[in-house]
Amino acid sequence: MDMTRFVNTFGRYLRQKYGEKVHKVSVNASFTCPNRDGTKGIGGCTFCNNASFSPGSTKAGEISEQIKQAQEKVGARTGARKFIAYFQSYSNTYGSPEDLKRYYDEALAQPGVIGLAVGTRPDCVPDPVLKLLSDYQEQGYEVWLELGLQSSFDPTLEAINRGHSYSDYEDAVIRAKRYGLKLCTHLIVGLPGEEPEDSLVSFDRVIGLGVDAIKIHPLHIVKGTQMARQWRKGLVVITGVKSPQNTSPK
């Protein structure tokens, strides 16, 4: 389906702004998350198997080498000559501003890299980090802060072990806007316990806060996750979908 008929896609936005195709390339800087390292919890989000959505960046290595390899593959396939370094795996602002600057600087130093997309959590964006990202933007780089929210309902966030609340997200958006940062929010449609209408409520709340983009993920129950184990036991209730415990064997 040609989504540009219905929405202003990120690809179209970049093409209109830069006059040519711009492609995101994933970077793994070996970050973790506060609900994995024991700061807020262990085990991470119940739906998360990071390797399932970033299979090309599961091995952490030198950032420059990762970008170079990705550029060669993507460039050969798409013809792209300009790239955004996408710090994707886990919480990519979960570190000291000094360490973050070293990672981001290395990415931006690579030929063809015109900006950063930084994926993280709402509770991992203190003001010094927002200031750092804002400084890059003021230098002319394309900078996007991507906040993983998933749902605007606190009971859902607790059930999937996010380790933060919706109010944490609201606070992060308000502060990021003060620094003039462009914001993309990630939402998951079909989370356990939610009705279809709940996703629309989350969309409305996020849009009402003035974010610049939304990334919509349909729920995937991925092998090796806590949610997959809960699913097999019949502990996950998804509207309109039968769990294995409620499905007759064929």
Phi, psi and chi 1 to 4 in degrees:
 res  aa     phi    psi   chi1   chi2   chi3   chi4
   1 MET       -  135.9  177.2 -175.4  -65.2      -
   2 ASP   -83.4   97.0 -179.3   10.8      -      -
   3 MET   -67.3  -18.9  -68.4  -60.8  -64.7      -
   4 THR   -66.6  -13.5   58.6      -      -      -
   5 ARG   -72.2  -22.3  -64.6  170.5   51.2 -162.3
   6 PHE  -115.9  -32.1  -53.1   99.7      -      -
   7 VAL  -138.1  161.6  -63.7      -      -      -
   8 ASN   -86.2   97.9 -175.2   24.1      -      -
   9 THR   -71.7  160.4   63.7      -      -      -
  10 PHE   -62.7  -39.8 -170.2   56.3      -      -
  11 GLY   -60.8  -42.1      -      -      -      -
  12 ARG   -68.4  -40.4 -177.7  166.2   67.9  177.4
  13 TYR   -56.5  -46.6  155.3   78.8      -      -
  14 LEU   -67.2  -40.5  -69.1  171.7      -      -
  15 ARG   -64.0  -42.1 -176.9 -178.5  -73.3  -84.9
  16 GLN   -65.2  -36.7  -71.0  175.5  -18.8      -
  17 LYS   -76.0  -39.4 -176.6  172.5 -178.2  177.6
  18 TYR  -108.4   -5.1  -66.6   98.2      -      -
  19 GLY    75.9    9.5      -      -      -      -
  20 GLU  -162.2  171.4   61.8 -177.9  -75.1      -
  21 LYS   -66.6  134.1 -178.3 -174.8  -70.1  -67.4
  22 VAL  -124.0  131.8  179.9      -      -      -
  23 HIS  -120.7  139.5 -153.8  -72.3      -      -
  24 LYS   -83.0  137.5  -68.3  168.7   74.0  173.9
  25 VAL  -122.9  131.8  -68.7      -      -      -
  26 SER   -76.4  143.0  -66.4      -      -      -
  27 VAL  -128.1  136.2  174.6      -      -      -
  28 ASN  -113.6  111.7 -177.3  -16.1      -      -
  29 ALA  -104.4   18.0      -      -      -      -
  30 SER    64.8   34.3  -59.6      -      -      -
  31 PHE   -77.0  170.0  -72.0  100.2      -      -
  32 THR  -130.1 -159.7 -176.9      -      -      -
  33 CYS  -137.9  152.5  -65.9      -      -      -
  34 PRO   -67.0  -18.4   21.4  -31.9      -      -
  35 ASN   -98.9   17.4   66.2  -22.4      -      -
  36 ARG  -117.4  -34.3  -78.0 -176.7  173.5  -89.3
  37 ASP   -92.5    4.8   66.2    6.0      -      -
  38 GLY    96.4   -9.1      -      -      -      -
  39 THR   -61.0  -45.5  -58.4      -      -      -
  40 LYS  -118.1  -21.6  -71.4 -168.5  170.5 -178.2
  41 GLY   178.9 -175.0      -      -      -      -
  42 ILE  -132.2  159.8   57.4  173.6      -      -
  43 GLY    91.9  -20.2      -      -      -      -
  44 GLY    74.2 -174.0      -      -      -      -
  45 CYS   -65.0  145.6  -55.3      -      -      -
  46 THR   -65.4  -23.5   62.6      -      -      -
  47 PHE   -92.3   -4.8   60.2   81.4      -      -
  48 CYS   -93.0  120.3 -176.0      -      -      -
  49 ASN  -129.5   92.6  179.7  -11.3      -      -
  50 ASN   -54.6  -35.9 -158.8  -88.3      -      -
  51 ALA   -64.6  -21.2      -      -      -      -
  52 SER   -72.6  -26.5   69.5      -      -      -
  53 PHE  -111.8   -5.3   62.5   80.3      -      -
  54 SER  -137.0   59.3   55.0      -      -      -
  55 PRO   -63.6  -23.1   24.2  -34.7      -      -
  56 GLY   -82.7   -4.9      -      -      -      -
  57 SER  -131.8   27.7   60.9      -      -      -
  58 THR   -77.7  -20.9   53.2      -      -      -
  59 LYS   -96.7  112.8  -86.1 -167.9  172.8 -177.5
  60 ALA   -71.0  139.8      -      -      -      -
  61 GLY  -155.2 -171.1      -      -      -      -
  62 GLU   -58.1  131.0  -66.7  -66.2  -28.9      -
  63 ILE   -60.1  -42.6  -70.3  171.9      -      -
  64 SER   -61.4  -38.9   56.2      -      -      -
  65 GLU   -70.8  -39.6 -175.0   59.9   28.4      -
  66 GLN   -59.1  -45.3  -70.9 -176.6   44.4      -
  67 ILE   -66.4  -42.7  -68.2  175.2      -      -
  68 LYS   -59.0  -46.9  178.8 -178.4  176.9 -178.7
  69 GLN   -63.9  -41.6  -68.1  179.9    9.0      -
  70 ALA   -66.4  -39.7      -      -      -      -
  71 GLN   -61.7  -41.2  -74.3  175.6  -40.2      -
  72 GLU   -63.1  -43.0  -68.8  173.7   -8.6      -
  73 LYS   -69.4  -49.0  -67.8  178.8 -178.9  178.0
  74 VAL   -68.3  -41.7  171.9      -      -      -
  75 GLY   -61.3  -41.7      -      -      -      -
  76 ALA   -65.0  -33.0      -      -      -      -
  77 ARG   -84.7  -37.5 -172.2  177.0   75.9 -110.5
  78 THR  -114.5  -16.3   68.3      -      -      -
  79 GLY    81.5    5.7      -      -      -      -
  80 ALA   -65.2  141.1      -      -      -      -
  81 ARG  -118.3  -12.7  -62.1  177.4  -59.5  171.2
  82 LYS  -118.2  144.4  -67.4 -179.3  178.4  178.2
  83 PHE  -140.4  151.6  -57.3   88.5      -      -
  84 ILE  -112.7  126.3  -67.7  175.0      -      -
  85 ALA   -77.2  115.5      -      -      -      -
  86 TYR  -101.5  101.7 -178.8   19.4      -      -
  87 PHE   -77.0   99.4  -75.1   78.4      -      -
  88 GLN  -105.6  -44.6 -179.2  179.3   14.7      -
  89 SER   -73.3  121.6  -58.6      -      -      -
  90 TYR    64.4 -149.1  -58.3  115.4      -      -
  91 SER  -102.4  102.8  -60.8      -      -      -
  92 ASN   -89.7   16.7  -66.9  -87.4      -      -
  93 THR  -122.2   12.5   56.7      -      -      -
  94 TYR   -89.2   74.3 -167.1   41.0      -      -
  95 GLY  -176.1  177.2      -      -      -      -
  96 SER   -71.6  149.1   70.4      -      -      -
  97 PRO   -55.9  -32.3  -27.4   35.9      -      -
  98 GLU   -66.0  -44.8  -65.6   76.3   19.2      -
  99 ASP   -67.5  -41.9  -74.5  -19.0      -      -
 100 LEU   -60.7  -42.6  -63.1  175.7      -      -
 101 LYS   -61.1  -38.5 -173.6  176.7 -172.5  -57.1
 102 ARG   -63.3  -42.8  177.1  163.8   52.6   85.9
 103 TYR   -65.8  -48.8  -61.5  140.2      -      -
 104 TYR   -64.7  -40.9  -58.9  157.7      -      -
 105 ASP   -61.1  -41.6  -77.8   -7.4      -      -
 106 GLU   -62.7  -40.9 -177.3  178.2   -9.7      -
 107 ALA   -64.8  -44.9      -      -      -      -
 108 LEU   -71.7  -17.4  -69.8  169.7      -      -
 109 ALA   -78.0   -9.9      -      -      -      -
 110 GLN   -79.4  140.4  -54.0  -45.3  -55.2      -
 111 PRO   -56.5  135.0  -24.3   33.9      -      -
 112 GLY    88.0  -11.3      -      -      -      -
 113 VAL   -84.3  119.8  174.3      -      -      -
 114 ILE  -109.0   -1.1   63.2  167.8      -      -
 115 GLY   180.0 -173.5      -      -      -      -
 116 LEU  -128.8  143.1  -58.3  169.6      -      -
 117 ALA  -123.2  122.2      -      -      -      -
 118 VAL  -118.2  110.7 -179.1      -      -      -
 119 GLY   -87.5  133.6      -      -      -      -
 120 THR  -161.2 -170.6 -169.6      -      -      -
 121 ARG  -108.4  155.2  -64.6  160.3   49.1   92.1
 122 PRO   -62.5  -24.5  -22.6   33.3      -      -
 123 ASP   -94.6   14.7   55.4  -13.1      -      -
 124 CYS  -126.1   31.3  -69.9      -      -      -
 125 VAL  -129.9   68.4  -75.6      -      -      -
 126 PRO   -64.2  160.9   25.7  -35.2      -      -
 127 ASP   -55.0  -40.3  -81.0    9.9      -      -
 128 PRO   -59.9  -32.7  -27.5   37.3      -      -
 129 VAL   -72.3  -41.6  172.9      -      -      -
 130 LEU   -62.0  -39.2  -63.9  176.4      -      -
 131 LYS   -63.6  -40.6  175.1   63.9  165.3   58.3
 132 LEU   -59.9  -47.1  174.1   62.8      -      -
 133 LEU   -65.4  -38.6  -66.1  174.3      -      -
 134 SER   -63.3  -36.0  177.0      -      -      -
 135 ASP   -62.0  -41.5  -72.5  -14.6      -      -
 136 TYR   -62.7  -41.1  -71.6  122.1      -      -
 137 GLN   -62.8  -40.2 -172.5  166.1  -94.0      -
 138 GLU   -66.6  -22.5  -69.4  179.1    2.1      -
 139 GLN   -81.5   -2.9  -66.5  170.3   40.8      -
 140 GLY   103.0    2.7      -      -      -      -
 141 TYR   -79.6  151.4  -68.7  110.0      -      -
 142 GLU   -80.3  113.2 -177.9   75.2   25.3      -
 143 VAL  -125.3  128.4  177.5      -      -      -
 144 TRP  -128.0  131.4  -76.4   81.7      -      -
 145 LEU   -99.6  118.9  179.0   62.4      -      -
 146 GLU  -106.7  112.3  -58.7 -158.0   12.2      -
 147 LEU  -100.3  121.9  -65.8  175.3      -      -
 148 GLY   -81.3  108.2      -      -      -      -
 149 LEU  -103.5  -50.9  172.3   60.8      -      -
 150 GLN    77.5  -45.8  -39.8  -46.8  -11.0      -
 151 SER  -153.5  150.9  171.6      -      -      -
 152 SER   -95.8    7.9   68.0      -      -      -
 153 PHE  -104.9  120.3  -67.4   89.7      -      -
 154 ASP   -60.1  -39.4  -76.1  -17.9      -      -
 155 PRO   -59.7  -37.2  -27.1   37.1      -      -
 156 THR   -66.8  -45.4  -58.7      -      -      -
 157 LEU   -59.6  -38.8  -63.4  176.3      -      -
 158 GLU   -68.2  -41.3 -177.2  176.1   -3.6      -
 159 ALA   -64.7  -33.0      -      -      -      -
 160 ILE   -96.3   10.3   61.6  176.5      -      -
 161 ASN    61.7   43.8 -163.2   38.1      -      -
 162 ARG   -70.6  -35.3  -77.4  -64.5  -68.1  175.2
 163 GLY    82.0    9.1      -      -      -      -
 164 HIS  -143.2  167.4   66.8   74.7      -      -
 165 SER  -109.8  172.1   65.9      -      -      -
 166 TYR   -66.4  -34.1  179.2   65.0      -      -
 167 SER   -64.1  -31.6   64.2      -      -      -
 168 ASP   -61.9  -40.5  -69.7  -32.3      -      -
 169 TYR   -65.9  -46.3  167.4   79.1      -      -
 170 GLU   -56.7  -44.5  -71.3 -179.7  -56.9      -
 171 ASP   -62.0  -42.6  173.7   69.0      -      -
 172 ALA   -63.9  -42.1      -      -      -      -
 173 VAL   -64.3  -46.7  170.2      -      -      -
 174 ILE   -59.6  -44.6  -68.9  168.7      -      -
 175 ARG   -69.8  -39.7  -71.4 -173.8  -63.5  105.0
 176 ALA   -64.0  -37.0      -      -      -      -
 177 LYS   -64.2  -33.7  -77.9  -66.6 -176.8 -177.9
 178 ARG   -61.6  -29.6  -70.4  175.4 -174.0  156.0
 179 TYR   -90.3    2.9  -74.1   92.8      -      -
 180 GLY    73.6   19.6      -      -      -      -
 181 LEU   -79.0  146.3  -68.1  170.0      -      -
 182 LYS   -82.0  134.0  -66.8 -173.1  -75.0  -68.8
 183 LEU  -119.8  134.8  -67.5  171.2      -      -
 184 CYS  -121.1  129.6  174.8      -      -      -
 185 THR  -109.0  134.7  -64.5      -      -      -
 186 HIS   -96.3  130.3  -67.8 -131.2      -      -
 187 LEU  -129.3  145.1  -67.5  169.4      -      -
 188 ILE  -109.5  128.1  -63.3  178.1      -      -
 189 VAL   -94.9  130.3  175.6      -      -      -
 190 GLY    97.4   21.6      -      -      -      -
 191 LEU   -65.7  149.6  -75.8  166.5      -      -
 192 PRO   -54.4  134.6  -26.3   35.0      -      -
 193 GLY    87.0   -8.1      -      -      -      -
 194 GLU  -101.1  144.9  -69.1 -162.2   -7.6      -
 195 GLU   -90.0  159.3  -60.3  -67.7  -26.9      -
 196 PRO   -53.4  -35.2  -28.2   35.6      -      -
 197 GLU   -64.2  -28.0  -65.2   78.9   10.5      -
 198 ASP   -64.9  -36.5  -66.6  -30.4      -      -
 199 SER   -63.5  -38.7  -66.8      -      -      -
 200 LEU   -64.9  -37.1  -63.1  178.3      -      -
 201 VAL   -62.8  -44.1  171.2      -      -      -
 202 SER   -61.6  -42.5  -70.1      -      -      -
 203 PHE   -58.1  -47.8  -66.4  153.7      -      -
 204 ASP   -61.6  -41.8  -74.6  -17.7      -      -
 205 ARG   -64.3  -43.2  -71.0  173.3  176.1  171.3
 206 VAL   -66.7  -46.6  165.8      -      -      -
 207 ILE   -61.9  -37.5  -68.3  169.6      -      -
 208 GLY   -63.0  -24.4      -      -      -      -
 209 LEU   -82.2   -8.0  -74.2  172.8      -      -
 210 GLY    88.3   27.6      -      -      -      -
 211 VAL   -69.3  160.5  -59.7      -      -      -
 212 ASP   -93.6  -20.9  -57.7  -79.2      -      -
 213 ALA  -155.9  155.0      -      -      -      -
 214 ILE  -129.0  133.1  -63.2  177.0      -      -
 215 LYS  -108.3  118.9 -173.2  176.0  -71.9 -173.7
 216 ILE  -101.9  126.5  -58.1  170.5      -      -
 217 HIS  -115.9  122.6  -54.6  -91.6      -      -
 218 PRO   -70.8  144.2   25.9  -31.7      -      -
 219 LEU   -62.6  128.8  176.4   66.8      -      -
 220 HIS  -118.2  128.6  -70.1  156.0      -      -
 221 ILE   -93.6  108.0  -61.4 -178.8      -      -
 222 VAL  -100.3  136.2 -179.7      -      -      -
 223 LYS   -53.7  137.1 -176.1  177.3 -179.4 -179.7
 224 GLY    92.5   -1.7      -      -      -      -
 225 THR   -97.8  162.1   63.0      -      -      -
 226 GLN   -62.0  -36.3  176.8   63.8   18.0      -
 227 MET   -64.7  -36.2 -172.0  174.9  -71.4      -
 228 ALA   -63.8  -40.2      -      -      -      -
 229 ARG   -66.7  -39.9  -68.8 -173.6  -74.2  -87.8
 230 GLN   -64.3  -38.5  -66.7  170.2  -25.8      -
 231 TRP   -61.1  -45.6  169.5  -99.5      -      -
 232 ARG   -62.3  -30.3  -66.9 -167.4 -156.8   96.5
 233 LYS   -86.3   -1.1  -64.6  177.4 -178.9  178.8
 234 GLY    77.0   20.2      -      -      -      -
 235 LEU   -93.0   -6.0  -59.1  176.6      -      -
 236 VAL  -105.5  121.7  171.6      -      -      -
 237 VAL  -109.1  115.1  178.7      -      -      -
 238 ILE  -119.5  126.9  -59.4  173.5      -      -
 239 THR   -54.3  124.5  -58.8      -      -      -
 240 GLY    81.1    3.6      -      -      -      -
 241 VAL  -125.6  132.6  179.9      -      -      -
 242 LYS   -85.8  138.7  -66.9 -178.2  178.0  180.0
 243 SER   -82.8  163.7   73.5      -      -      -
 244 PRO   -55.7  -31.7  -25.8   35.5      -      -
 245 GLN   -68.9  -20.5  -62.8  -67.7  -43.6      -
 246 ASN  -109.4   12.8  -63.5  -38.3      -      -
 247 THR  -112.7  126.3  -56.6      -      -      -
 248 SER   -69.9  137.1  -60.9      -      -      -
 249 PRO   -66.1  145.2   23.1  -32.6      -      -
 250 LYS   -93.8      -  -65.3 -179.1  179.2  179.6
